[in-house]
Amino acid sequence: QVQLVESGGGLVQAGGSLRPSCAASGRTFSSYALGWFRQAPGKEREFLAAITWSGGSTYSAASVKGRFTISKDNAKNTVYLQMNSLKPEDTAVYYCAAEFAVVAGTMRRPEYWGLGTQVTVSS
């Protein structure tokens, strides 16, 4: 089992930055890749970025490359999503997810999900 708890969402003005966190726990989480998705009202859930826990390889969706960066802190068992130059269209619930492997640069069917953290970007 893997448990994921997000934090660090909030309200920010357009052009600002946020860095939500995902704290991972469970006996086997280090065998997984951890990543971030988001879902805006009325839209499908969208993959953003992933990082393998063991090797630290990173993957990002083209839509956020250059603005969003994923990283991890091994000592804290935490994954971060640094989000810069935020836009109102980035408003969504941001979810942390875990999947055993990243295929073709994306997470297709995560096995574990956090409950999400709300990010709101005002214009």
N, C-alpha and C positions, 0 to 999 in steps of 0.2 A: 504494500500500500504506500502511496505517496500523498502527502497532504501539502496543499499550496494555499498560502494566505497573502493576499495583496494588500497593499497600503500605499498611501502617498498620492492618491488622486486629489482633485480639488478644482477650484475655480481660478482661472488665470485669464489675463487679457491677451488678445491676439498679439503675436510676436514674442510672447513670454515663453518660459520653460517650466517643465515639471519632470520629476524623476520618480515615478512609481516603483515600488519594490515588491518582490515576491519571495516570501520566506518559505523554503522547502523543508520538509521533514519526512521521516519514514525510512525504513531500513534500506530501501533499494533506490532512493531517488538519484543517487550518483551514477546509476547506470543509464539514466535517461537524458534526453535533450529537453531543455526547458525553453519555453517561448512565450510570446505575447500575441494575443488576438484583441480585436475590438469589435463592438457591435453598436451601431447607431440605431436610433428608433426607425423601424420600418426597413432596415437593411440587413443583409446577411452578415454573419460573423466573418471577419476578415483577418487573415494571417498578417502579422507585422514583422516579427523577427524571432530567431531561435539561436540557442547556443548549446553546444554539447558540454556536459559537465566534465567529462574526463579530459577531452582534448582542447576545449575552449574554442572550437571552430564556430564561426558566427555566420548567420544567414539573415538577409533582410529582403522584404518585399520592395519591389521597384518603386511603389507609391510613396514610401517613406525613406528610402535610401538618401543619405545626406542630411536628413533632419533628425531621425531617430537612431539611437545606438544602443545595442544590448550589451550588457557586461555582467560579470558575476564576482562575488566575493566568497571564496571557498571557506574562509574562516567563519563566516556568518551564515553559510548555506543560503545565500540570497542572490537573486537575479534582479537586475535593474533595467529600466528602459528610460534612457535619457532622451527627452523629447524637447527639441528646440524649434524656434520659429513657428510656434503653434498657430493654427488657423481655426476659425469657427467650425469648419468642417471636420476637425479632429475631435469634436465633441462626441463622446461615446462612453460606454462602459468598457473598461479595459480588463481583460482576463489573462491570467497566467495559466499555462498548460504544460503538461509533460507527456512526451511520446518517446517510445523506445528508440526510434531512429528518425533522422531527417532525410527525406527522399526528394530528390530533384529540388533541393533548396527550400523546401516548405514542410510544414507539419500537416499531414492529411487527416489523421484520425487520432487526436490526442486521447490518451487513456485516462488522464486525470485533469481536473479543472479546479481552479479557485472560484470563489464566489463573485469576484470582480470588484473594481473600484471605479467610481464615476469621475470622469474628466470633462469639465465644461470650459470651453474657450469663448469668451465674450468678445464681441466686435467693438 
